[in-house]
Amino acid sequence: MIYADAQVKIPFHDIDIMEIAWHGHYVKYFEIARCELLDKLDYDHHRMRESGYAWPVIDMHLRYARPARYNQVLNVRAILKEWENRLKIDYLITDVETGERLTRGHTVQVALDISNWEMCFASPQVLLDKVARLQGVTP
């Protein structure tokens, strides 16, 4: 399993009048962990562009179990679930102190060939090679 963790402390500007994180900010928390995961793969935004591909998010799902509160420290885990035909990343947000699950979700991204802006129906070899390297498999 390929994953990356990021810690987020809920800042004042992310909370509402009830001192809980506004639901829309969870997308940002997912993005922070996704960037950590892509860094681990050595395939961040710049590397994607250099390889000739853009990877827009085409689907996102969130399930809120418990609210995140002001100054609470969260662990946001991004887990690579699919990569052959699309990039599907699962997320799990837990409280660092208690381990309690607060939120889970996933995003789906697809490769677009930058030269013609057409969607690829299979992930480009560059991504497959980077995943294989982390798995300890020779591409």
C-alpha positions in Angstrom: 0.0 0.0 0.0 1.4 3.4 -1.0 0.2 6.2 1.2 1.3 9.5 2.7 0.3 11.4 5.9 0.0 15.1 6.5 -0.9 16.8 9.7 -3.2 19.8 9.7 -4.0 22.0 12.7 -7.4 23.6 12.3 -6.8 27.3 12.1 -9.2 30.1 13.2 -9.9 31.2 9.6 -11.2 27.6 8.8 -13.9 27.5 11.5 -17.5 28.7 11.6 -19.5 30.2 14.5 -19.7 26.8 16.2 -15.9 26.6 16.1 -15.9 23.6 13.8 -14.2 23.4 10.4 -16.4 24.5 7.6 -17.2 21.5 5.4 -15.6 23.0 2.3 -12.2 23.2 3.9 -11.9 19.4 3.9 -11.2 19.5 0.2 -8.1 21.6 1.0 -7.0 19.1 3.7 -7.4 16.2 1.1 -5.3 18.3 -1.3 -2.5 18.8 1.3 -2.3 15.0 1.8 -2.5 14.3 -2.0 0.4 16.6 -2.6 2.4 14.6 0.0 1.5 11.4 -1.8 2.5 12.8 -5.2 5.8 14.0 -3.8 6.4 10.5 -2.5 5.8 9.2 -6.0 8.1 11.9 -7.4 5.2 12.9 -9.6 4.1 16.3 -8.3 2.3 19.0 -10.4 5.5 20.1 -12.1 6.6 16.6 -13.0 3.2 15.8 -14.4 3.4 18.8 -16.7 6.9 18.0 -17.7 5.8 14.5 -18.6 3.1 16.0 -20.9 0.1 15.3 -18.8 -2.4 17.2 -16.7 -4.5 15.3 -14.1 -7.8 17.1 -13.3 -10.0 15.8 -10.5 -13.2 14.5 -12.1 -14.9 13.1 -9.1 -14.8 13.6 -5.3 -16.7 12.1 -2.4 -16.6 13.0 1.2 -18.3 11.4 4.2 -18.3 13.4 7.5 -18.5 11.2 10.6 -17.5 13.8 13.3 -16.6 17.5 13.1 -13.0 18.9 13.3 -12.7 21.6 15.8 -10.6 24.8 16.2 -7.0 24.0 17.1 -7.5 20.2 16.7 -4.6 18.4 15.1 -5.6 16.1 12.3 -3.8 13.4 10.5 -4.9 13.2 6.8 -3.8 10.0 5.1 -3.9 9.8 1.3 -3.8 6.2 0.0 -3.2 5.3 -3.7 -5.9 2.8 -4.6 -6.0 2.7 -8.4 -3.5 3.9 -11.0 -3.7 1.7 -14.1 -6.6 3.7 -15.9 -7.1 6.6 -13.5 -5.7 7.9 -10.3 -8.0 7.1 -7.4 -6.9 8.3 -4.0 -8.7 7.4 -0.7 -8.5 9.7 2.3 -8.9 9.2 6.0 -8.9 12.1 8.4 -8.3 11.1 12.1 -7.7 13.0 15.3 -4.0 12.8 16.1 -4.5 12.5 19.8 -7.3 10.0 20.0 -7.1 8.2 16.6 -10.8 8.8 16.1 -12.0 8.8 12.5 -13.6 12.1 11.5 -13.9 12.0 7.7 -13.2 9.8 4.8 -13.5 10.2 1.1 -11.8 9.8 -2.3 -10.9 11.7 -5.4 -10.6 10.4 -9.0 -8.2 12.0 -11.5 -7.7 11.2 -15.2 -4.7 11.9 -17.4 -5.1 14.5 -20.2 -2.5 14.6 -22.9 -1.4 18.3 -22.9 -0.5 18.2 -26.6 -4.1 17.8 -27.7 -6.1 18.0 -24.4 -7.6 14.5 -24.9 -8.4 12.2 -22.1 -6.2 9.1 -21.9 -8.0 5.8 -21.3 -5.0 4.3 -19.6 -2.5 5.9 -17.3 0.7 7.0 -19.0 3.8 4.8 -18.6 5.6 7.5 -16.5 3.0 7.1 -13.7 3.1 3.3 -13.9 6.9 3.4 -13.6 6.9 5.6 -10.6 4.3 3.4 -8.8 6.4 0.3 -9.7 9.5 1.9 -8.2 7.8 2.6 -4.9 6.5 -1.0 -4.9 10.0 -2.3 -5.4 9.2 -3.7 -8.8 11.5 -3.1 -11.8 9.4 -1.4 -14.5 
